[in-house]
């Protein structure tokens, strides 16, 4: 196995002053004064969830291992994207509570059980929040049981087998990075249960 380069964790940007430049009910924008690793002064732009509590994405799975995905319009990409249900953690709310709430709001489905699978920073270069991956065990349902939250831009839903989900990944119909990370967390969780 090749050796890794030696780590020098003291090589990092040092904040001189944090500047909130624009605040919204959802996301806050910062443009900070920093000192670069080479000692030069500079600026760094980044964003954070307004509550500071991060967000969740829910992996809804039935007992027969059918995955529920939704198709939602995402303004930054200017297109519809297939992904798992997701949302921001509200003040004084725990990630598992957010997972239950978001799944019910976006699909009308109440989970039987939720479990935290892991957490990650989606884009560490500009987002300062944690995104929680949550498993939601849902009942055996049909597509007719799903009630979409259309005011959030959700226009479709699918219940996919593992094979169908892999085909969506292969064809890149699912390309959302958080969805891919949450799926990796879920499949790792499944693998660890069989060891």
Residue pairs with C-beta under 8 A, 6 or more apart in sequence:
11 37
12 37
13 34
13 35
13 36
13 37
13 44
14 34
14 35
15 32
15 33
15 34
15 44
16 32
16 33
16 34
16 35
16 41
17 32
17 33
18 30
18 32
19 30
19 31
19 32
19 33
20 28
20 29
20 30
21 29
21 30
21 31
22 28
22 29
23 29
23 50
24 50
25 50
26 49
26 50
26 88
27 47
27 48
27 49
27 50
28 47
28 48
28 49
28 50
29 45
29 46
29 47
30 44
30 45
30 46
30 47
30 48
31 43
31 44
31 45
32 43
32 44
32 45
32 46
33 41
33 42
33 43
34 41
34 42
34 43
34 44
35 41
35 42
36 42
45 126
46 126
46 127
46 128
47 126
47 127
47 128
48 127
48 128
48 129
49 55
49 88
49 89
49 129
50 88
51 88
51 89
51 90
51 91
52 129
53 88
53 89
53 90
53 91
53 93
54 88
54 89
54 95
54 119
54 129
54 130
54 131
54 132
55 86
55 87
55 88
55 89
55 98
55 129
55 131
55 132
56 86
56 87
56 89
56 95
56 98
56 99
56 102
56 131
56 132
56 133
56 134
57 83
57 84
57 85
57 86
57 131
57 132
57 133
57 134
57 178
57 179
57 182
58 84
58 85
58 86
58 99
58 102
58 103
58 111
58 114
58 134
58 135
58 136
58 182
59 67
59 84
59 117
59 133
59 134
59 135
59 136
59 182
59 183
59 185
59 186
60 67
60 68
60 84
60 85
60 103
60 107
60 109
60 111
60 136
60 138
61 67
61 68
61 135
61 136
61 137
61 138
61 186
62 68
62 137
62 138
62 139
62 140
62 141
62 159
63 137
63 139
63 140
64 140
65 161
65 162
66 140
66 159
66 160
66 161
67 84
67 159
67 160
67 161
67 162
67 165
68 84
68 85
68 107
68 109
68 138
68 141
68 146
68 157
68 158
68 159
69 82
69 83
69 84
69 157
69 158
69 160
69 165
69 168
69 174
69 179
70 82
70 83
70 84
70 85
70 106
70 107
70 148
70 154
70 156
70 157
71 80
71 81
71 82
71 154
71 155
71 156
71 157
71 158
72 80
72 81
72 83
72 152
72 153
72 154
72 155
73 79
73 80
73 81
73 153
73 155
74 80
74 81
74 153
80 153
80 155
81 175
81 176
82 158
82 168
82 173
82 174
82 176
82 179
83 174
83 176
83 178
83 179
84 178
84 179
84 182
84 183
85 102
85 103
85 106
85 107
86 102
86 178
87 98
87 101
87 102
87 105
87 106
88 98
89 95
89 98
89 132
90 98
93 101
95 116
95 132
95 134
96 114
96 115
96 116
96 134
98 132
99 111
99 114
99 132
99 134
99 136
100 110
100 111
100 114
100 136
103 109
103 110
103 111
103 136
103 138
104 110
105 149
105 152
106 148
106 149
106 152
106 154
107 146
107 147
107 148
107 149
107 157
108 145
108 146
108 147
108 148
109 138
109 139
109 141
109 145
109 146
110 138
111 136
111 137
111 138
112 137
112 138
112 139
113 136
113 137
114 134
114 135
114 136
114 137
115 134
115 135
115 137
115 189
116 132
116 133
116 134
116 135
117 133
117 134
117 135
117 182
117 185
117 186
117 188
117 189
118 132
118 133
118 185
118 188
119 130
119 131
119 132
119 133
120 130
120 131
120 133
120 181
120 185
121 127
121 128
121 129
121 130
121 131
122 129
122 131
122 177
122 178
122 181
123 177
131 178
131 181
133 181
133 182
133 185
133 186
134 182
135 186
135 189
141 159
142 159
143 157
143 158
143 159
146 157
148 154
148 155
148 156
148 157
158 164
160 168
165 174
165 183
168 174
169 180
169 183
174 180
